[in-house]
Amino acid sequence: MKRYYKFFGRQLGVIIACLGIGILAVFVVPFYWWIIVVGGGIVYFGFTIMNHNHHC
């Protein structure tokens, strides 16, 4: 019976680690990707405006 609990403890650790990685993958990583995408969009539109502005 003791061997079963040892295996269950290891399995429980793997489950908790997978949940933690899943939470990071769902909430933290997409947040930074949105910051990168919005920053890239602002830079792109800034260069577009500068290239189409013939006042300078």
N, CA, C, O and CB atoms as a CASP TS submission, in Angstrom:
PFRMAT TS
TARGET T0000
AUTHOR 0000-0000-0000
METHOD Language model
MODEL 1
PARENT N/A
ATOM      1  N   MET     1       0.820  -1.199   0.000  1.00  0.00           N
ATOM      2  CA  MET     1       0.000   0.000   0.000  1.00  0.00           C
ATOM      3  C   MET     1       0.863   1.263   0.000  1.00  0.00           C
ATOM      4  O   MET     1       0.483   2.282  -0.576  1.00  0.00           O
ATOM      5  CB  MET     1      -0.932  -0.002   1.206  1.00  0.00           C
ATOM      6  N   LYS     2       2.021   1.188   0.646  1.00  0.00           N
ATOM      7  CA  LYS     2       2.897   2.352   0.723  1.00  0.00           C
ATOM      8  C   LYS     2       3.425   2.737  -0.667  1.00  0.00           C
ATOM      9  O   LYS     2       3.594   3.917  -0.972  1.00  0.00           O
ATOM     10  CB  LYS     2       4.069   2.072   1.678  1.00  0.00           C
ATOM     11  N   ARG     3       3.680   1.722  -1.499  1.00  0.00           N
ATOM     12  CA  ARG     3       4.171   1.982  -2.839  1.00  0.00           C
ATOM     13  C   ARG     3       3.127   2.743  -3.662  1.00  0.00           C
ATOM     14  O   ARG     3       3.482   3.601  -4.471  1.00  0.00           O
ATOM     15  CB  ARG     3       4.546   0.667  -3.531  1.00  0.00           C
ATOM     16  N   TYR     4       1.859   2.437  -3.463  1.00  0.00           N
ATOM     17  CA  TYR     4       0.773   3.128  -4.170  1.00  0.00           C
ATOM     18  C   TYR     4       0.758   4.610  -3.814  1.00  0.00           C
ATOM     19  O   TYR     4       0.592   5.454  -4.695  1.00  0.00           O
ATOM     20  CB  TYR     4      -0.590   2.487  -3.833  1.00  0.00           C
ATOM     21  N   TYR     5       0.930   4.938  -2.538  1.00  0.00           N
ATOM     22  CA  TYR     5       0.924   6.346  -2.125  1.00  0.00           C
ATOM     23  C   TYR     5       2.138   7.090  -2.668  1.00  0.00           C
ATOM     24  O   TYR     5       2.046   8.273  -2.993  1.00  0.00           O
ATOM     25  CB  TYR     5       0.889   6.454  -0.599  1.00  0.00           C
ATOM     26  N   LYS     6       3.279   6.402  -2.769  1.00  0.00           N
ATOM     27  CA  LYS     6       4.469   7.034  -3.326  1.00  0.00           C
ATOM     28  C   LYS     6       4.234   7.367  -4.807  1.00  0.00           C
ATOM     29  O   LYS     6       4.594   8.453  -5.263  1.00  0.00           O
ATOM     30  CB  LYS     6       5.709   6.110  -3.160  1.00  0.00           C
ATOM     31  N   PHE     7       3.639   6.444  -5.547  1.00  0.00           N
ATOM     32  CA  PHE     7       3.322   6.685  -6.945  1.00  0.00           C
ATOM     33  C   PHE     7       2.293   7.791  -7.094  1.00  0.00           C
ATOM     34  O   PHE     7       2.395   8.625  -7.993  1.00  0.00           O
ATOM     35  CB  PHE     7       2.817   5.412  -7.599  1.00  0.00           C
ATOM     36  N   PHE     8       1.290   7.800  -6.203  1.00  0.00           N
ATOM     37  CA  PHE     8       0.250   8.830  -6.240  1.00  0.00           C
ATOM     38  C   PHE     8       0.842  10.208  -5.960  1.00  0.00           C
ATOM     39  O   PHE     8       0.442  11.191  -6.584  1.00  0.00           O
ATOM     40  CB  PHE     8      -0.857   8.512  -5.221  1.00  0.00           C
ATOM     41  N   GLY     9       1.787  10.289  -5.032  1.00  0.00           N
ATOM     42  CA  GLY     9       2.446  11.562  -4.735  1.00  0.00           C
ATOM     43  C   GLY     9       3.219  12.095  -5.924  1.00  0.00           C
ATOM     44  O   GLY     9       3.186  13.292  -6.208  1.00  0.00           O
ATOM     45  N   ARG    10       3.914  11.209  -6.619  1.00  0.00           N
ATOM     46  CA  ARG    10       4.656  11.622  -7.815  1.00  0.00           C
ATOM     47  C   ARG    10       3.695  12.052  -8.912  1.00  0.00           C
ATOM     48  O   ARG    10       3.936  13.038  -9.607  1.00  0.00           O
ATOM     49  CB  ARG    10       5.564  10.481  -8.319  1.00  0.00           C
ATOM     50  N   GLN    11       2.609  11.310  -9.064  1.00  0.00           N
ATOM     51  CA  GLN    11       1.611  11.644 -10.078  1.00  0.00           C
ATOM     52  C   GLN    11       0.931  12.975  -9.742  1.00  0.00           C
ATOM     53  O   GLN    11       0.647  13.769 -10.640  1.00  0.00           O
ATOM     54  CB  GLN    11       0.560  10.517 -10.194  1.00  0.00           C
ATOM     55  N   LEU    12       0.673  13.218  -8.475  1.00  0.00           N
ATOM     56  CA  LEU    12       0.071  14.472  -8.050  1.00  0.00           C
ATOM     57  C   LEU    12       1.003  15.650  -8.335  1.00  0.00           C
ATOM     58  O   LEU    12       0.546  16.725  -8.725  1.00  0.00           O
ATOM     59  CB  LEU    12      -0.276  14.415  -6.560  1.00  0.00           C
ATOM     60  N   GLY    13       2.300  15.452  -8.142  1.00  0.00           N
ATOM     61  CA  GLY    13       3.273  16.505  -8.458  1.00  0.00           C
ATOM     62  C   GLY    13       3.284  16.841  -9.941  1.00  0.00           C
ATOM     63  O   GLY    13       3.379  18.008 -10.320  1.00  0.00           O
ATOM     64  N   VAL    14       3.187  15.817 -10.776  1.00  0.00           N
ATOM     65  CA  VAL    14       3.158  16.048 -12.223  1.00  0.00           C
ATOM     66  C   VAL    14       1.880  16.792 -12.612  1.00  0.00           C
ATOM     67  O   VAL    14       1.915  17.682 -13.462  1.00  0.00           O
ATOM     68  CB  VAL    14       3.257  14.705 -12.995  1.00  0.00           C
ATOM     69  N   ILE    15       0.763  16.437 -11.998  1.00  0.00           N
ATOM     70  CA  ILE    15      -0.503  17.114 -12.293  1.00  0.00           C
ATOM     71  C   ILE    15      -0.434  18.579 -11.893  1.00  0.00           C
ATOM     72  O   ILE    15      -0.871  19.446 -12.649  1.00  0.00           O
ATOM     73  CB  ILE    15      -1.669  16.422 -11.569  1.00  0.00           C
ATOM     74  N   ILE    16       0.107  18.869 -10.715  1.00  0.00           N
ATOM     75  CA  ILE    16       0.217  20.259 -10.254  1.00  0.00           C
ATOM     76  C   ILE    16       1.166  21.050 -11.158  1.00  0.00           C
ATOM     77  O   ILE    16       0.894  22.208 -11.477  1.00  0.00           O
ATOM     78  CB  ILE    16       0.711  20.307  -8.785  1.00  0.00           C
ATOM     79  N   ALA    17       2.277  20.433 -11.571  1.00  0.00           N
ATOM     80  CA  ALA    17       3.208  21.115 -12.472  1.00  0.00           C
ATOM     81  C   ALA    17       2.545  21.410 -13.823  1.00  0.00           C
ATOM     82  O   ALA    17       2.737  22.488 -14.384  1.00  0.00           O
ATOM     83  CB  ALA    17       4.477  20.262 -12.677  1.00  0.00           C
ATOM     84  N   CYS    18       1.777  20.470 -14.338  1.00  0.00           N
ATOM     85  CA  CYS    18       1.082  20.694 -15.612  1.00  0.00           C
ATOM     86  C   CYS    18       0.047  21.804 -15.490  1.00  0.00           C
ATOM     87  O   CYS    18      -0.107  22.609 -16.408  1.00  0.00           O
ATOM     88  CB  CYS    18       0.406  19.403 -16.086  1.00  0.00           C
ATOM     89  N   LEU    19      -0.653  21.855 -14.381  1.00  0.00           N
ATOM     90  CA  LEU    19      -1.616  22.940 -14.173  1.00  0.00           C
ATOM     91  C   LEU    19      -0.920  24.295 -14.111  1.00  0.00           C
ATOM     92  O   LEU    19      -1.412  25.269 -14.682  1.00  0.00           O
ATOM     93  CB  LEU    19      -2.415  22.704 -12.888  1.00  0.00           C
ATOM     94  N   GLY    20       0.214  24.368 -13.427  1.00  0.00           N
ATOM     95  CA  GLY    20       0.967  25.620 -13.353  1.00  0.00           C
ATOM     96  C   GLY    20       1.461  26.072 -14.712  1.00  0.00           C
ATOM     97  O   GLY    20       1.363  27.250 -15.054  1.00  0.00           O
ATOM     98  N   ILE    21       1.991  25.135 -15.488  1.00  0.00           N
ATOM     99  CA  ILE    21       2.456  25.469 -16.832  1.00  0.00           C
ATOM    100  C   ILE    21       1.281  25.896 -17.712  1.00  0.00           C
ATOM    101  O   ILE    21       1.407  26.810 -18.527  1.00  0.00           O
ATOM    102  CB  ILE    21       3.193  24.269 -17.464  1.00  0.00           C
ATOM    103  N   GLY    22       0.148  25.235 -17.542  1.00  0.00           N
ATOM    104  CA  GLY    22      -1.038  25.598 -18.315  1.00  0.00           C
ATOM    105  C   GLY    22      -1.534  26.989 -17.986  1.00  0.00           C
ATOM    106  O   GLY    22      -1.915  27.741 -18.882  1.00  0.00           O
ATOM    107  N   ILE    23      -1.534  27.341 -16.704  1.00  0.00           N
ATOM    108  CA  ILE    23      -1.960  28.690 -16.300  1.00  0.00           C
ATOM    109  C   ILE    23      -1.006  29.732 -16.868  1.00  0.00           C
ATOM    110  O   ILE    23      -1.445  30.772 -17.357  1.00  0.00           O
ATOM    111  CB  ILE    23      -2.026  28.810 -14.754  1.00  0.00           C
ATOM    112  N   LEU    24       0.289  29.464 -16.810  1.00  0.00           N
ATOM    113  CA  LEU    24       1.250  30.405 -17.401  1.00  0.00           C
ATOM    114  C   LEU    24       1.040  30.535 -18.905  1.00  0.00           C
ATOM    115  O   LEU    24       1.093  31.638 -19.450  1.00  0.00           O
ATOM    116  CB  LEU    24       2.690  29.955 -17.112  1.00  0.00           C
ATOM    117  N   ALA    25       0.804  29.420 -19.568  1.00  0.00           N
ATOM    118  CA  ALA    25       0.627  29.449 -21.019  1.00  0.00           C
ATOM    119  C   ALA    25      -0.653  30.178 -21.420  1.00  0.00           C
ATOM    120  O   ALA    25      -0.703  30.795 -22.484  1.00  0.00           O
ATOM    121  CB  ALA    25       0.609  28.030 -21.574  1.00  0.00           C
ATOM    122  N   VAL    26      -1.677  30.116 -20.590  1.00  0.00           N
ATOM    123  CA  VAL    26      -2.965  30.723 -20.947  1.00  0.00           C
ATOM    124  C   VAL    26      -3.005  32.210 -20.614  1.00  0.00           C
ATOM    125  O   VAL    26      -3.529  32.998 -21.401  1.00  0.00           O
ATOM    126  CB  VAL    26      -4.102  30.007 -20.228  1.00  0.00           C
ATOM    127  N   PHE    27      -2.469  32.605 -19.479  1.00  0.00           N
ATOM    128  CA  PHE    27      -2.639  33.983 -19.018  1.00  0.00           C
ATOM    129  C   PHE    27      -1.419  34.862 -19.225  1.00  0.00           C
ATOM    130  O   PHE    27      -1.576  35.998 -19.673  1.00  0.00           O
ATOM    131  CB  PHE    27      -2.992  33.984 -17.578  1.00  0.00           C
ATOM    132  N   VAL    28      -0.228  34.407 -18.927  1.00  0.00           N
ATOM    133  CA  VAL    28       0.954  35.269 -18.933  1.00  0.00           C
ATOM    134  C   VAL    28       1.514  35.453 -20.337  1.00  0.00           C
ATOM    135  O   VAL    28       1.758  36.584 -20.757  1.00  0.00           O
ATOM    136  CB  VAL    28       2.027  34.693 -18.022  1.00  0.00           C
ATOM    137  N   VAL    29       1.722  34.367 -21.066  1.00  0.00           N
ATOM    138  CA  VAL    29       2.354  34.451 -22.384  1.00  0.00           C
ATOM    139  C   VAL    29       1.515  35.250 -23.384  1.00  0.00           C
ATOM    140  O   VAL    29       2.065  36.114 -24.066  1.00  0.00           O
ATOM    141  CB  VAL    29       2.603  33.055 -22.927  1.00  0.00           C
ATOM    142  N   PRO    30       0.200  34.998 -23.502  1.00  0.00           N
ATOM    143  CA  PRO    30      -0.572  35.804 -24.457  1.00  0.00           C
ATOM    144  C   PRO    30      -0.575  37.294 -24.120  1.00  0.00           C
ATOM    145  O   PRO    30      -0.647  38.126 -25.025  1.00  0.00           O
ATOM    146  CB  PRO    30      -1.996  35.303 -24.513  1.00  0.00           C
ATOM    147  N   PHE    31      -0.499  37.645 -22.834  1.00  0.00           N
ATOM    148  CA  PHE    31      -0.461  39.045 -22.437  1.00  0.00           C
ATOM    149  C   PHE    31       0.768  39.720 -23.032  1.00  0.00           C
ATOM    150  O   PHE    31       0.669  40.824 -23.569  1.00  0.00           O
ATOM    151  CB  PHE    31      -0.462  39.178 -20.902  1.00  0.00           C
ATOM    152  N   TYR    32       1.933  39.065 -22.942  1.00  0.00           N
ATOM    153  CA  TYR    32       3.147  39.649 -23.511  1.00  0.00           C
ATOM    154  C   TYR    32       3.103  39.648 -25.031  1.00  0.00           C
ATOM    155  O   TYR    32       3.632  40.563 -25.662  1.00  0.00           O
ATOM    156  CB  TYR    32       4.378  38.893 -23.027  1.00  0.00           C
ATOM    157  N   TRP    33       2.482  38.635 -25.632  1.00  0.00           N
ATOM    158  CA  TRP    33       2.352  38.635 -27.086  1.00  0.00           C
ATOM    159  C   TRP    33       1.489  39.787 -27.558  1.00  0.00           C
ATOM    160  O   TRP    33       1.776  40.389 -28.593  1.00  0.00           O
ATOM    161  CB  TRP    33       1.768  37.317 -27.570  1.00  0.00           C
ATOM    162  N   TRP    34       0.426  40.109 -26.812  1.00  0.00           N
ATOM    163  CA  TRP    34      -0.415  41.251 -27.194  1.00  0.00           C
ATOM    164  C   TRP    34       0.370  42.551 -27.096  1.00  0.00           C
ATOM    165  O   TRP    34       0.201  43.433 -27.939  1.00  0.00           O
ATOM    166  CB  TRP    34      -1.671  41.324 -26.304  1.00  0.00           C
ATOM    167  N   ILE    35       1.227  42.689 -26.085  1.00  0.00           N
ATOM    168  CA  ILE    35       2.058  43.894 -25.961  1.00  0.00           C
ATOM    169  C   ILE    35       2.994  43.999 -27.164  1.00  0.00           C
ATOM    170  O   ILE    35       3.171  45.083 -27.718  1.00  0.00           O
ATOM    171  CB  ILE    35       2.877  43.872 -24.634  1.00  0.00           C
ATOM    172  N   ILE    36       3.591  42.881 -27.569  1.00  0.00           N
ATOM    173  CA  ILE    36       4.499  42.888 -28.715  1.00  0.00           C
ATOM    174  C   ILE    36       3.745  43.223 -30.002  1.00  0.00           C
ATOM    175  O   ILE    36       4.237  43.998 -30.823  1.00  0.00           O
ATOM    176  CB  ILE    36       5.205  41.527 -28.851  1.00  0.00           C
ATOM    177  N   VAL    37       2.566  42.651 -30.184  1.00  0.00           N
ATOM    178  CA  VAL    37       1.778  42.904 -31.401  1.00  0.00           C
ATOM    179  C   VAL    37       1.331  44.365 -31.466  1.00  0.00           C
ATOM    180  O   VAL    37       1.428  44.994 -32.519  1.00  0.00           O
ATOM    181  CB  VAL    37       0.545  41.971 -31.452  1.00  0.00           C
ATOM    182  N   VAL    38       0.846  44.904 -30.358  1.00  0.00           N
ATOM    183  CA  VAL    38       0.397  46.301 -30.345  1.00  0.00           C
ATOM    184  C   VAL    38       1.576  47.237 -30.573  1.00  0.00           C
ATOM    185  O   VAL    38       1.452  48.212 -31.315  1.00  0.00           O
ATOM    186  CB  VAL    38      -0.303  46.639 -29.010  1.00  0.00           C
ATOM    187  N   GLY    39       2.712  46.962 -29.953  1.00  0.00           N
ATOM    188  CA  GLY    39       3.902  47.789 -30.175  1.00  0.00           C
ATOM    189  C   GLY    39       4.353  47.753 -31.623  1.00  0.00           C
ATOM    190  O   GLY    39       4.709  48.786 -32.190  1.00  0.00           O
ATOM    191  N   GLY    40       4.342  46.570 -32.226  1.00  0.00           N
ATOM    192  CA  GLY    40       4.708  46.452 -33.637  1.00  0.00           C
ATOM    193  C   GLY    40       3.733  47.191 -34.530  1.00  0.00           C
ATOM    194  O   GLY    40       4.139  47.805 -35.517  1.00  0.00           O
ATOM    195  N   GLY    41       2.444  47.140 -34.194  1.00  0.00           N
ATOM    196  CA  GLY    41       1.441  47.869 -34.969  1.00  0.00           C
ATOM    197  C   GLY    41       1.640  49.362 -34.884  1.00  0.00           C
ATOM    198  O   GLY    41       1.517  50.066 -35.886  1.00  0.00           O
ATOM    199  N   ILE    42       1.947  49.856 -33.700  1.00  0.00           N
ATOM    200  CA  ILE    42       2.186  51.294 -33.530  1.00  0.00           C
ATOM    201  C   ILE    42       3.408  51.731 -34.334  1.00  0.00           C
ATOM    202  O   ILE    42       3.380  52.781 -34.977  1.00  0.00           O
ATOM    203  CB  ILE    42       2.379  51.642 -32.034  1.00  0.00           C
ATOM    204  N   VAL    43       4.469  50.946 -34.307  1.00  0.00           N
ATOM    205  CA  VAL    43       5.667  51.278 -35.079  1.00  0.00           C
ATOM    206  C   VAL    43       5.359  51.254 -36.576  1.00  0.00           C
ATOM    207  O   VAL    43       5.779  52.149 -37.310  1.00  0.00           O
ATOM    208  CB  VAL    43       6.814  50.295 -34.751  1.00  0.00           C
ATOM    209  N   TYR    44       4.626  50.232 -37.029  1.00  0.00           N
ATOM    210  CA  TYR    44       4.281  50.124 -38.453  1.00  0.00           C
ATOM    211  C   TYR    44       3.463  51.331 -38.908  1.00  0.00           C
ATOM    212  O   TYR    44       3.774  51.943 -39.929  1.00  0.00           O
ATOM    213  CB  TYR    44       3.497  48.822 -38.721  1.00  0.00           C
ATOM    214  N   PHE    45       2.421  51.673 -38.156  1.00  0.00           N
ATOM    215  CA  PHE    45       1.594  52.812 -38.540  1.00  0.00           C
ATOM    216  C   PHE    45       2.353  54.119 -38.430  1.00  0.00           C
ATOM    217  O   PHE    45       2.097  55.048 -39.196  1.00  0.00           O
ATOM    218  CB  PHE    45       0.349  52.869 -37.684  1.00  0.00           C
ATOM    219  N   GLY    46       3.278  54.207 -37.493  1.00  0.00           N
ATOM    220  CA  GLY    46       4.111  55.406 -37.395  1.00  0.00           C
ATOM    221  C   GLY    46       4.979  55.590 -38.631  1.00  0.00           C
ATOM    222  O   GLY    46       5.072  56.692 -39.171  1.00  0.00           O
ATOM    223  N   PHE    47       5.613  54.515 -39.079  1.00  0.00           N
ATOM    224  CA  PHE    47       6.423  54.604 -40.290  1.00  0.00           C
ATOM    225  C   PHE    47       5.560  54.866 -41.515  1.00  0.00           C
ATOM    226  O   PHE    47       5.972  55.588 -42.423  1.00  0.00           O
ATOM    227  CB  PHE    47       7.228  53.326 -40.485  1.00  0.00           C
ATOM    228  N   THR    48       4.365  54.284 -41.548  1.00  0.00           N
ATOM    229  CA  THR    48       3.441  54.536 -42.679  1.00  0.00           C
ATOM    230  C   THR    48       3.068  56.004 -42.737  1.00  0.00           C
ATOM    231  O   THR    48       3.065  56.602 -43.813  1.00  0.00           O
ATOM    232  CB  THR    48       2.158  53.671 -42.555  1.00  0.00           C
ATOM    233  N   ILE    49       2.757  56.589 -41.600  1.00  0.00           N
ATOM    234  CA  ILE    49       2.400  58.019 -41.559  1.00  0.00           C
ATOM    235  C   ILE    49       3.592  58.879 -41.971  1.00  0.00           C
ATOM    236  O   ILE    49       3.433  59.851 -42.709  1.00  0.00           O
ATOM    237  CB  ILE    49       1.917  58.425 -40.141  1.00  0.00           C
ATOM    238  N   MET    50       4.787  58.522 -41.494  1.00  0.00           N
ATOM    239  CA  MET    50       5.970  59.311 -41.862  1.00  0.00           C
ATOM    240  C   MET    50       6.260  59.202 -43.348  1.00  0.00           C
ATOM    241  O   MET    50       6.671  60.189 -43.958  1.00  0.00           O
ATOM    242  CB  MET    50       7.193  58.855 -41.058  1.00  0.00           C
ATOM    243  N   ASN    51       6.061  58.035 -43.955  1.00  0.00           N
ATOM    244  CA  ASN    51       6.341  57.868 -45.382  1.00  0.00           C
ATOM    245  C   ASN    51       5.328  58.566 -46.253  1.00  0.00           C
ATOM    246  O   ASN    51       5.662  58.965 -47.368  1.00  0.00           O
ATOM    247  CB  ASN    51       6.381  56.412 -45.737  1.00  0.00           C
ATOM    248  N   HIS    52       4.107  58.730 -45.793  1.00  0.00           N
ATOM    249  CA  HIS    52       3.065  59.363 -46.591  1.00  0.00           C
ATOM    250  C   HIS    52       2.923  60.863 -46.282  1.00  0.00           C
ATOM    251  O   HIS    52       2.107  61.547 -46.901  1.00  0.00           O
ATOM    252  CB  HIS    52       1.739  58.658 -46.353  1.00  0.00           C
ATOM    253  N   ASN    53       3.690  61.358 -45.358  1.00  0.00           N
ATOM    254  CA  ASN    53       3.638  62.770 -45.013  1.00  0.00           C
ATOM    255  C   ASN    53       4.717  63.483 -45.827  1.00  0.00           C
ATOM    256  O   ASN    53       5.904  63.295 -45.562  1.00  0.00           O
ATOM    257  CB  ASN    53       3.839  62.993 -43.467  1.00  0.00           C
ATOM    258  N   HIS    54       4.339  64.278 -46.792  1.00  0.00           N
ATOM    259  CA  HIS    54       5.299  64.936 -47.687  1.00  0.00           C
ATOM    260  C   HIS    54       5.573  66.377 -47.278  1.00  0.00           C
ATOM    261  O   HIS    54       6.022  67.170 -48.105  1.00  0.00           O
ATOM    262  CB  HIS    54       4.786  64.901 -49.119  1.00  0.00           C
ATOM    263  N   HIS    55       5.319  66.730 -46.046  1.00  0.00           N
ATOM    264  CA  HIS    55       5.565  68.095 -45.584  1.00  0.00           C
ATOM    265  C   HIS    55       7.009  68.322 -45.199  1.00  0.00           C
ATOM    266  O   HIS    55       7.451  69.468 -45.110  1.00  0.00           O
ATOM    267  CB  HIS    55       4.678  68.415 -44.413  1.00  0.00           C
ATOM    268  N   CYS    56       7.752  67.257 -44.969  1.00  0.00           N
ATOM    269  CA  CYS    56       9.144  67.420 -44.512  1.00  0.00           C
ATOM    270  C   CYS    56      10.108  67.409 -45.667  1.00  0.00           C
ATOM    271  O   CYS    56      11.316  67.535 -45.464  1.00  0.00           O
ATOM    272  CB  CYS    56       9.520  66.324 -43.527  1.00  0.00           C
TER
END
